[in-house]
Amino acid sequence: MTVDLAAAADFLATAGRVLDRRRFELLFAGGSPVPVLAAVDGYRNTDGGYGWGLEPDLRSATSQPGGALHALEAFADVAPATTPRTLELCDWLAAVSLPDGGLPFALPVPDPAACAPFWTGADPTRSSLQITAVVAATAHQVAAADPAVAGHPWLEGATAYCLDAVGRLDGNTHAMELAFAVRFLDAAVGAHPEAVELLDRLRSHVPADGLLHVAGGAPDEHMRPLDFAPLPGGPARSLFAPGVVEAELDRLAAGQQDDGGWAVDFESWSPAAALEWRGHRTVQALLLLRADGRI
């Protein structure tokens, strides 16, 4: 299956955010990090966090952990370039973390228009492994090129929280929490070798085919092998037989739609989010395919 980069660029021009167009330009068309960082700045608040719909189903202007995740994705894209914004974001994450080092799934949302109810209904007093794990996993990717992130006390505290919480997971874990826990361990293993042992403990909870239905999601919404282990080279890929990963990569490559973009398998909570998620998914799909040598 051949991926059509020109068609993907046309899709992003038709329906994508400036941020995702600039990410595509940087990653696949010889662009510069500078416009990507400028685009992310449009979602930044003066407190150092990110909101304004950077997480497409969380349209609130307020800084949120979900916004931090997507800002960190962009900061990972620009590596080996770095930006002072990473330090400012880590400072914000430290300020909103709870005493155990975890992040709440979401902070209070005073402007809930077009926000998904799982964001607006979150308990801001309770740490969430789901959001902390995926934010910390992405921060570990950024940290590989950015000493300010690697040495930040927030990442140390969030990592300690995740390692402890992952060690207490059982077979009743929500699919997204389990997938993001595995992704965290895969990203953190370089600095924390104990992550390999924890990953082995989770092995029995991950189906051989990597498919776990997302409770409360769409009927056909699943966590899939590349949600658990998106990048090659880490121990998380050992959860699956090589043929499982190859088949999933085939499926991902074949998922390019006639309009050049990729679809999502979950419901969006606003017309804007429906388009923005497709743009985000398109860039993420291309990143994964390139990492595995398919582009």
C-alpha positions in Angstrom: 0.0 0.0 0.0 1.5 3.3 -1.1 0.8 6.4 1.0 0.0 9.6 -1.1 1.8 12.5 0.6 0.5 15.0 -1.9 -3.1 13.9 -1.3 -2.5 14.2 2.5 -1.2 17.8 1.9 -4.3 18.6 -0.1 -6.5 17.2 2.6 -4.8 19.3 5.3 -5.1 22.4 3.1 -8.8 21.7 2.7 -9.7 20.8 6.3 -6.7 21.0 8.6 -5.6 23.5 11.2 -2.7 25.8 10.6 -0.9 23.8 13.3 -1.2 20.5 11.5 -0.4 22.0 8.1 2.8 23.4 9.6 3.6 20.1 11.3 3.2 18.4 8.0 5.4 21.0 6.3 8.1 20.5 8.9 8.0 16.7 8.9 7.4 15.9 5.2 8.2 19.0 3.1 11.4 20.4 4.5 9.8 23.1 6.6 11.2 24.9 9.6 10.4 24.4 13.3 9.7 28.2 13.7 6.2 28.2 12.1 5.2 25.1 14.1 6.2 26.8 17.4 4.4 30.0 16.3 1.2 28.0 15.5 1.3 26.3 19.0 1.7 29.7 20.6 -1.7 30.6 19.3 -3.2 28.2 21.9 -1.0 29.3 24.8 -2.2 31.2 27.8 -0.1 33.6 29.9 0.1 31.0 32.7 2.3 28.8 30.5 -0.4 26.3 29.8 -2.4 25.6 26.6 -6.1 25.7 25.8 -8.3 27.2 23.2 -9.2 23.9 21.6 -5.7 22.6 21.1 -7.4 19.4 22.4 -10.2 19.4 19.8 -13.0 18.1 22.1 -12.0 20.6 24.8 -12.8 24.0 23.3 -12.3 25.8 26.6 -9.9 28.7 26.6 -8.5 27.5 29.9 -5.1 25.8 30.2 -5.7 22.1 30.6 -3.6 18.8 30.8 -5.1 17.8 27.5 -3.8 20.9 25.8 -0.4 20.3 27.4 -0.3 16.9 25.7 -0.8 18.3 22.2 1.7 21.1 22.8 4.2 18.5 23.8 3.5 16.5 20.6 4.5 19.6 18.6 7.6 20.1 20.7 8.6 16.5 20.0 8.1 17.2 16.3 10.6 20.1 16.2 13.4 18.1 17.9 16.4 18.5 17.9 15.3 22.1 18.0 14.2 23.3 21.5 12.1 26.2 22.8 11.9 27.9 26.2 8.1 27.1 26.0 8.9 23.6 27.2 10.3 24.9 30.5 7.3 27.2 30.9 4.9 24.3 30.2 6.6 22.0 32.7 6.4 24.8 35.3 2.7 25.0 34.6 2.3 21.3 34.9 4.1 21.3 38.2 1.8 24.0 39.5 -1.4 22.1 38.6 -0.2 18.6 39.6 -1.7 17.1 42.8 0.4 16.2 45.8 1.0 12.6 44.6 2.6 13.9 41.4 -0.4 13.0 39.2 -2.4 15.3 37.0 -6.2 15.6 37.2 -7.9 14.4 34.1 -9.1 18.0 33.6 -9.2 21.2 35.6 -12.5 23.1 36.1 -14.1 24.2 32.8 -15.9 27.5 33.2 -16.7 27.8 29.5 -18.0 24.4 28.5 -19.5 25.1 25.0 -18.7 22.3 22.6 -16.6 20.5 25.2 -17.0 16.7 25.6 -18.7 15.8 28.9 -15.8 13.6 30.0 -13.7 16.8 30.2 -16.3 19.0 31.8 -17.3 16.3 34.3 -13.8 15.3 35.5 -12.8 15.5 39.1 -10.0 18.1 39.5 -9.1 16.8 42.9 -8.2 13.3 41.8 -5.1 12.2 39.9 -5.7 10.4 36.6 -3.2 7.8 35.4 -4.7 8.0 31.9 -3.8 11.7 31.3 -0.7 11.7 33.4 0.8 8.7 31.6 0.2 10.0 28.1 1.4 13.5 29.0 4.5 12.1 30.7 5.2 9.7 27.9 5.2 12.5 25.4 7.3 14.7 27.7 9.9 11.8 27.8 10.1 12.0 24.0 10.7 15.7 24.2 13.2 15.2 27.0 15.4 13.1 24.7 16.4 16.4 23.0 15.6 19.0 25.6 17.6 19.0 28.9 15.2 21.5 30.4 12.4 18.9 30.3 14.6 15.9 31.2 15.7 17.6 34.4 12.5 19.2 35.4 11.0 18.3 38.8 7.5 18.0 37.3 8.6 15.1 35.0 10.4 13.4 37.9 7.2 13.6 40.1 4.9 12.6 37.3 7.1 9.6 36.4 7.2 8.4 40.0 3.4 8.7 40.2 3.0 6.7 37.0 5.4 4.0 38.0 3.6 3.5 41.3 0.1 3.6 39.7 1.0 1.2 36.9 2.3 -1.3 39.5 -1.2 -1.4 40.9 -3.2 -1.9 37.7 -5.4 -5.0 37.3 -7.5 -6.7 34.7 -10.3 -4.2 35.1 -8.3 -1.2 33.8 -10.0 0.9 31.1 -8.6 0.3 27.7 -7.2 3.9 27.3 -5.6 3.9 30.7 -3.9 0.6 29.9 -2.7 1.7 26.5 -1.3 5.0 27.8 0.3 3.2 30.7 2.1 0.9 28.3 3.1 3.9 26.1 4.5 5.6 29.2 6.6 2.6 30.2 7.9 2.4 26.7 8.9 6.1 26.7 10.4 6.1 30.2 12.4 2.9 30.1 15.7 4.7 29.1 15.8 6.6 32.3 13.9 4.0 34.4 14.9 0.4 33.6 12.3 -0.9 36.1 9.7 0.0 33.5 10.6 -3.3 31.7 9.5 -5.3 34.7 6.3 -3.3 35.0 5.6 -3.9 31.3 6.0 -7.6 31.7 3.4 -7.4 34.5 0.9 -5.8 32.2 1.5 -8.3 29.4 -1.3 -10.6 30.6 -3.8 -7.7 30.4 -3.0 -6.9 26.7 -4.8 -9.2 24.2 -2.5 -10.9 21.7 -4.2 -9.0 18.8 -3.9 -5.7 20.7 -7.6 -4.9 20.4 -9.4 -3.6 23.5 -12.8 -2.0 23.2 -13.0 1.5 24.7 -15.8 1.4 27.3 -18.1 4.3 26.9 -16.9 5.0 23.4 -18.3 4.4 20.0 -19.3 0.8 19.2 -16.3 0.2 17.0 -13.8 2.3 19.0 -10.8 0.2 20.2 -7.3 0.7 21.5 -5.1 -1.0 18.9 -1.5 -2.3 18.8 -0.1 1.0 17.6 -1.9 2.8 20.5 0.0 0.7 22.9 3.3 0.7 21.1 3.3 3.5 18.5 7.1 3.6 17.9 9.6 0.9 17.0 12.6 0.1 19.1 11.1 0.0 22.5 10.1 -2.9 24.7 6.3 -2.3 24.2 6.5 -3.8 20.7 7.4 -7.2 22.4 3.8 -7.4 23.6 2.8 -8.4 20.1 4.0 -10.9 17.5 5.7 -9.1 14.6 2.9 -10.1 12.3 0.4 -8.3 14.4 2.3 -5.0 14.2 2.9 -5.5 10.4 -0.8 -6.1 9.8 -1.6 -3.0 11.8 0.8 -0.9 9.8 -0.8 -2.3 6.6 -4.2 -1.3 8.0 -3.0 2.2 8.9 -1.5 2.7 5.5 -4.7 1.5 3.8 -6.7 3.9 6.0 -5.9 6.9 3.8 -9.3 8.1 2.6 -10.2 9.2 -1.0 -9.8 12.9 0.2 -6.2 12.2 1.3 -6.8 12.3 5.0 -7.3 9.7 7.7 -10.6 9.1 9.7 -11.0 8.6 13.4 -13.1 5.8 15.1 -14.5 8.0 17.9 -17.2 10.6 18.2 -16.4 14.3 18.0 -18.3 16.8 20.1 -18.4 19.7 17.6 -18.1 20.3 13.9 -14.8 22.0 14.4 -13.5 19.0 16.4 -14.6 16.5 13.7 -12.3 18.2 11.2 -9.5 19.0 13.6 -9.3 15.4 14.8 -9.0 14.2 11.2 -6.1 16.6 10.6 -4.4 15.6 13.8 -4.9 11.9 13.0 -3.5 12.4 9.5 -0.3 13.8 10.7 0.0 11.2 13.5 -0.6 8.4 11.0 2.1 9.7 8.7 4.5 10.0 11.6 3.9 6.4 12.6 4.2 5.1 9.1 7.5 7.0 8.6 8.9 5.7 11.9 8.3 2.1 10.7 9.9 2.7 7.3 6.6 2.7 5.4 7.2 6.2 4.0 
